[in-house]
Amino acid sequence: MSVQWLIDGAIQGSVLALGAGGVTLTYANLRFGHFAHGELVAAGGYLALATVGLLGGAVPALGAALGPTTVSGALLVGTLVAGAGVAALALLLERFVYRRLRARAAGISAVMASFGVSMALRALLESAFTSSPRYYSEELSIAIERGGVRATPDQLLVAATALALLLAVHLVLGHSRLGRSMRAAAENPALAAVTGIDVGRMAMASWIVVGLLAGVTGVAIGVLGQVRPAMGAELLLPFFTAAVLGGLGSLPGALVGGLLVGLAESWAVATAGSEWRGATAFVIFVAVLGLRPGGLFGRPA
């Protein structure tokens, strides 16, 4: 069997790791599973798409592809807009939906509310953009072949960007006063407040980081495939599986978990067929919960 599945799995895994990073930060810092994360991802994809349409029409030079990729200058700006826009959307959800539920220690209520948010956001996206697939570029990214394996410049760019962004977020949150304050506020809000930490601001900071990751994840998925309202929801199970496998609360765990899930899915497709892709994530999810609920980098249950 060709080793092409390793390359495909690593590329897919880098995108899953980016999505899992947002999931794991939500759980670690806000203490609930956010089932509307997929719609935040889709919102990022569409914000970038709208930006590409506006800038590409107003400034044609920005619509030109950069180098061997199909990524344009307008899409780079769109990626920034997606990150900032989804972060703003996440703050709105925190202010009007989740804050009071979390203040009452109603974790399950926040989870259920996120289901409602998920359906509402997807309906809004379908109403605004329809459910038809859209693309950032009509150009094709030509694969580069080396040693019997191939990858397109777009795939390599997405994988490198995902890994670099996760590393940057990990370094900032792991080695800064902000990161320490966010962890303290999550572990013991009452004690953190006594020591002078603004717990509310730390929750907002967490949502900003989660929104940034979700927005960029949406752009990454769109570059490699299509922009659709369900693009994030379809990957929600792999996102959660990668986060649980790596250990909820661990960004390095999200990276390793994402790569492992991506490789497992790619191997299943190569050996058994594409219909087994979704089942692979589910099997891993159940196995981890049964054998090691704390994940690879988390605390054993």
N, C-alpha and C positions, 0 to 999 in steps of 0.2 A: 504493500500500500504506500502511496506517495506521502511524503511528509508535508505536503501543502496544507494539510489540516492544522499543523502546528502554527503556521504563519497566520492562517485565517482565524484560528482560535485566539492567538495573541492579540490580533487587531480588534476582534470583537470583545475580547476580555478587557482591553483598555477602556472601551466605551462603557462596559458594564461596571468597571471599577470607578469610573467618574460618577455614574449614577448611584452606585452603592455608597460612595463617599457622602453624598447628600443625605441618603437614608440613615447612615450610621451616625452622622452628626446630629440629625434631628432626634434620634433616640437618645444619644449620649447627653445632649445639652438641654433638650426639651422634654424628654421622658415619655415619648409616645411614638407609635408607628404611624407615619404620615402616608396614608394611602392616596393622597392627591399629588404625590411627588411626580407621578407620571404626567399629569396634566401641567405641572410647572415646567417639566421638560418640553412638552409640546408647545407651551406658550413661548418658551425661548426660541424654538425652531421657527415659529411664525413671526415673532418680533424681528428676527434676523431676515426672514423672507421679505417682510414689509420694507425693511431698511434697504435691502438690495434693490427692490423695485423702485423706491424713491430716489436713491442715489444714482443707480444705474441709468435712470431716465434723465436726471438733472445734470449729472456729470459723467458723460459716456466713458471717459478715461478710467473712472473708478470701476466700471463694469468689466474691464479687461482682466483676463486670467493672469495670475502671477506665476512666472516660471513654468515648470511642467505640470503644475496642478490646475484644477478648475476653479480654485479659490480666487476671488477677486478682491480688490481693495475695498469695494463696497461691502463684501461679506465680512471682512475683518472689522470694519466699523459696526456691521450688524451684530457681530459676536459680542462686542462691548455693550451695544444697546440691549442685546438679549440678557446678558448677565445683570446689568443694572435694572432693566425692566422687570425681570422675574424677581430680583431682590426686593424691588418696590412692591410687587404683587404679594410676595410672602409677608412683608411688613403689614400690608392691609389685612391679610388673613389673620395675622397674629392680633392685630388691634380689634377687629370686629368679630372674630370667630373663636380663636383659640385661647386668648388671654384669660378670660373669665373661667373657662373650663379647667385650665391648668391651675389657676389660683385656688379652685375648690378641690384640688387633688383628684379631679375626675378624669383620670387617664383614659378609661374606656369611653367616656363621653367625647373626648377629643378625637379618639380613633374613629368613632362612629360619625362624628361631625366631618372628619376628613373624607369619608365616603361620599357624603352629600356635596362637599366642595368639589370632589372629583367629578361627579356627574354634572354639576352646574358649570364648571369650567369647560368641560368637553362640549357641552351643549352650546356654550358661547362661542367656542372656536369653530364648531360646525356651522353655526349661524353666520359667523363673520366671514369664514373662508370656504365653506362647503366641505364635504368629506373627500373630495377629489384630491389625489396626490399632486404635490407641487415639487418643483426642483429649484435649486439655487442657480444652476447653470445648465445650458443645453449642450455644453461641450462634454466630450468623453475624456476620462483620465486613463491614459494608456499604461498598461502594466509594464513593470520592469522585471525581467527574468534573470535570476542568478542562481546557478547551481541546481537547476531543475525546479525552483520555487519562484513564485511571482507575487508581486504586490504593486498596487498603483501608488503614485506620488500622493494622492489624496489620503489613502489609507495610512501611509507612513506619517504624513503630517498630523492626522487625527490622533494616531497612537502616541506620537511624541508630545503633542500638546496636552493630551489627557494625563500622561505620566508626569510632565513638568508641572501642570497645575496642581495635581494631587500632592506632589512633593513640596511645592511652594506653600500650600495651605497647611500641610503637616508641620513644616518648619515654623511658620508664623504662629500657629496655635500651640505648638509644643514648646516653643522657646521665646515666648513673649509674655508680657504682663497681661495682655488681653486674653490670651489663651488660658493662663492660670486662673484669671478671674472668671472666665466662662465655665471652667471645670468646677471651681469652688461653688459658683452659684447653682450649678446642676446637682452637685453632690449634697449640699446642705444649704438651701436658700436662706433659712433663718439665721444660721451662723454667718453666712457670707454677708448678709445685710448688716449684722452687728459690727462686722469688721470694716464697714464702709463701702462695700461693693454694691453698686446699683443693680439689683437682680433683674429689674425690668429692662435696663439697657443691655445687659448681657444676653437676655433672650432675643432682643432685637438684633444684636450683633450676630447671634447664631443664625437667625433667619436670613440675614444678609449673605452670610457665607453659603448657606444652603441654597439660596436663590441664585447666587453666582454660579455654583456648581451645576445646578439644574439648567440654567440658561445655556451654558456652554455645552452641556450634554446634549441638549436639543439641537444645537448647531452641528455637533459632531455626527449625530444620527442622520441629520439632513444631508450633510456632505457625502456620507457613505451610501445613502439610499434616498428615501422620499420624506417629504414633510407632510404629515397627516395628523388629524386631531387625536388619533389613537396611537401615535408613534411611541409615546412614553408609557401609556398604560399596557401596551403589549410587552414591554420589557420590565414591568414592575416586579413580577415574580423573580426573574434573574437578578434584578437589583437587590431585592431582599435576601435572596439566596446567597449572593456574594457577600452581603453585609453580615449575615448570620454565620456563614462559613468562616469569614475572617475574624469575627468577634465584634459584636455590636459596640460601638464606641471607639474602634481602632481604625484610623485612616490607613496605616500600613496593612491592616487586616483586610480593609475594603479593596486595596490594590491587589493583594495576593488572592483574595477570594474572587475578585472579578476575573483575574487571569485564569484561575483554575476552572471557574464555571465556563468561561469562554472556550477554553481548551476542551473541556468535557463535552460541551455542545457541539463543537466542531468535529470532534472524534465520532460522536454519535451520528452526525449527519453523514460523515464519510463512510461509516461502516453499516449503518442501518437505514439511512434515509432522512430527508429533511423533516418528515413528520414526527421524528423523535426529539427534535430540538427542544420544544417546550417541556416534554416529559422529563428530559434530563435534569433541568433546573428543579423540577418538583421532587424528583427522587433524591437529589443532593440535599434539598431543603429538609425533607423528612428524615433522612439519614443523620444529618448534623444534629437536628433537634433530639433525636433518639439516642445518639452515641456521645455527642459532645456539645451540649447546648451553649456552652460558652464560646464555641468556635476555636479557631487556631490560636488567636492572640487574645482572647477574652478570658474571663475567669471561669473555671469549671463550675457548673451548677452544683 
